[in-house]
Amino acid sequence: MSLLRRALLWDLTLCVACAPAGGQPPPSEPPAAAPAVARPEIDEPSPPPRPEAAPPQPEVATSFQFPTEGYEAGSAHGRRFLVPNNHVGDDSKHEHLTPVFAIGHGIVRQARRGGLEGYGSVVAVEHQLPSGEYVVSIYGHLCNHSGHRIPVDVGDVVRKGELLGYIGDDDENGHGPEHIHLGIRRGEYDGHVCGYVGPRFCKVSRFYDPTAFIEARLESD
């Protein structure tokens, strides 16, 4: 074999050995990935605060009713408004556990379950009249026995005729006949539930005659 032919065969052998299987060219390396670009942080506005729900407001008391069935001022010890002359409410005699109802639309400002001297358990409800005037109805000598305690709390909105409690027994009423003491004070509730004339906030001028007040406002809503 000539030297030229041997050289050609040698070159061909080298080319076959270097070629990848299948006769495809060797794969090229993938290009390097570009570095990630950090996104700038965006300050999103905070959602506006959710407004708090307004507390429920009582309806204007356009009419009133008596607090119990068979209400009769003066039927307990003969006491009614200014009889005796220092008594600033009406006393109506009823059996123990007789239901007591709100005399008009309003909001509960006092719900004392026992312990209030002279009253035992008592509820006070503030009412707004159509004229814009406020009055407070006071229900004294209520029951504090299990199962018959005052069912409302301070801040509750009540409607005329809504249950406020039950008549207490003779022990809760100062060892006298079971009865309710109803007072109607002029003005917004100021923390006092007077039953008799005494301190400066218990003056006669600050009270209505309860029976006369209700009888003048018995119209239906």
C-alpha positions in Angstrom: 0.0 0.0 0.0 1.3 3.4 -0.9 2.2 6.0 1.7 -0.5 8.4 0.4 -3.3 5.8 0.8 -2.2 4.9 4.3 -2.3 8.5 5.3 -5.9 8.9 4.0 -7.1 5.8 5.8 -5.6 7.0 9.1 -7.4 10.4 8.8 -10.7 8.6 8.1 -10.3 6.4 11.2 -9.7 9.4 13.4 -12.8 11.2 12.1 -15.0 8.1 12.7 -13.7 7.7 16.3 -14.4 11.4 17.1 -18.0 11.5 15.7 -20.9 10.8 18.2 -23.2 7.9 17.8 -25.8 8.4 15.1 -23.6 10.7 13.2 -24.9 13.8 15.0 -22.6 16.6 15.9 -21.7 16.9 19.6 -24.2 18.9 21.6 -23.2 22.4 22.5 -23.4 23.6 26.1 -26.5 25.7 27.0 -25.9 29.3 27.4 -25.7 30.5 31.0 -29.0 31.8 32.5 -29.2 35.5 32.9 -29.2 36.6 36.6 -32.7 37.2 38.0 -33.6 40.8 38.4 -35.2 41.6 41.8 -38.7 43.3 41.5 -39.0 46.5 43.5 -41.4 46.1 46.5 -44.6 48.0 46.2 -46.3 49.4 49.3 -50.0 48.5 48.9 -52.3 50.8 50.8 -54.0 49.3 53.9 -57.7 48.8 53.6 -59.7 51.5 55.4 -60.8 50.5 58.9 -64.3 49.0 59.0 -66.7 51.4 60.7 -68.1 50.2 64.0 -71.8 49.6 64.1 -73.7 52.3 65.9 -75.4 51.1 69.0 -79.2 50.5 68.6 -81.3 53.5 69.4 -84.7 53.4 71.1 -87.8 54.6 69.3 -89.4 57.8 70.4 -92.1 56.9 73.0 -95.3 58.2 71.4 -97.6 56.4 73.8 -97.5 54.6 77.2 -99.2 51.8 79.1 -99.5 50.7 82.7 -96.7 48.3 83.9 -99.0 45.6 85.1 -102.4 44.1 84.5 -104.9 45.5 87.0 -102.6 48.4 87.9 -104.3 50.5 90.6 -102.4 53.4 92.3 -102.8 53.5 96.0 -103.9 49.9 96.4 -100.8 49.0 98.5 -100.9 50.8 101.9 -102.9 53.6 100.3 -99.7 55.1 98.9 -99.8 56.9 95.6 -98.0 60.0 94.3 -97.5 62.4 97.2 -99.7 60.3 99.5 -98.0 60.5 101.9 -96.5 63.8 100.9 -93.0 62.5 100.5 -93.8 59.6 98.3 -92.9 60.4 94.7 -94.4 57.4 93.0 -97.5 55.1 92.8 -97.7 51.8 94.7 -100.0 49.1 93.1 -100.7 45.8 94.9 -100.1 42.6 93.0 -99.3 39.0 93.8 -95.8 37.7 93.8 -94.4 36.9 90.3 -96.9 39.1 88.5 -95.2 40.2 85.3 -94.0 43.8 85.0 -93.8 45.5 81.5 -92.1 48.6 80.1 -94.6 51.4 80.0 -93.1 52.8 76.7 -90.2 52.5 74.2 -86.8 53.3 75.7 -83.4 52.1 76.8 -82.5 50.4 80.1 -80.4 52.6 82.3 -80.5 50.5 85.5 -81.1 46.8 86.1 -80.3 46.1 89.7 -80.8 42.6 90.8 -81.2 42.9 94.6 -79.3 44.9 97.1 -80.6 48.4 96.5 -81.9 49.7 99.8 -85.6 50.5 99.8 -86.1 48.9 96.4 -84.5 45.4 96.4 -84.4 44.7 92.6 -85.2 47.7 90.4 -85.2 48.6 86.7 -85.0 52.2 85.3 -85.9 52.9 81.6 -85.1 56.2 79.9 -87.7 57.4 77.3 -87.6 60.2 74.8 -90.9 61.9 74.2 -92.0 63.4 70.8 -91.3 66.9 72.2 -87.6 65.9 72.7 -88.1 65.7 76.5 -86.7 62.7 78.4 -88.3 60.9 81.3 -87.2 57.9 83.3 -89.7 55.2 84.5 -88.7 53.4 87.7 -90.0 49.9 88.6 -89.2 49.0 92.2 -89.6 45.9 94.3 -89.0 43.3 91.6 -88.2 39.7 92.1 -84.7 38.3 92.4 -85.5 34.6 92.7 -84.0 32.0 90.4 -86.0 31.7 87.2 -87.7 35.1 87.7 -84.8 37.6 87.9 -84.7 40.7 85.8 -84.3 39.6 82.2 -82.9 42.9 80.8 -79.5 44.6 81.2 -78.2 48.1 81.1 -78.1 49.4 77.5 -80.9 47.1 76.2 -83.4 48.8 73.9 -86.9 47.8 74.9 -90.3 48.4 73.4 -93.6 49.2 75.1 -95.0 46.1 76.7 -91.7 44.3 76.9 -91.1 42.1 80.0 -88.9 43.8 82.6 -89.3 41.4 85.5 -91.8 40.1 88.1 -93.2 41.4 91.4 -91.1 40.4 94.4 -92.4 38.7 97.5 -93.0 40.4 100.9 -89.4 39.9 102.1 -88.1 41.7 99.0 -90.6 44.5 99.5 -89.6 45.3 103.1 -92.0 42.9 104.8 -95.1 44.5 103.4 -97.7 43.4 100.8 -96.3 42.5 97.4 -96.5 45.5 95.1 -94.8 47.6 92.5 -93.5 51.1 93.0 -93.7 53.1 89.8 -92.0 56.4 89.5 -91.6 58.7 86.5 -88.7 61.2 86.8 -88.2 64.2 84.6 -85.0 64.4 82.5 -82.4 62.0 81.4 -81.2 59.2 83.8 -78.7 60.6 86.3 -78.0 57.5 88.4 -80.7 58.0 91.0 -83.9 56.0 91.5 -85.7 58.1 94.2 -88.8 56.7 95.8 -89.2 59.4 98.5 -88.3 63.1 98.8 -84.9 63.4 100.3 -81.6 64.6 98.7 -81.5 67.5 96.3 -82.0 65.1 93.3 -85.2 63.7 94.8 -87.3 66.9 94.8 -91.0 66.7 94.0 -90.5 69.1 91.1 -88.5 66.4 89.4 -91.3 63.9 89.2 -94.6 63.3 87.3 -97.7 61.9 88.8 -97.3 58.4 87.2 -101.0 57.6 86.7 -101.9 61.0 85.3 -98.8 60.9 83.0 -99.8 57.5 81.5 -103.5 58.2 81.3 -102.7 61.3 79.2 -100.6 59.1 76.7 -102.6 55.9 76.3 -103.0 56.3 72.5 -101.8 53.4 70.4 -98.6 53.7 68.4 
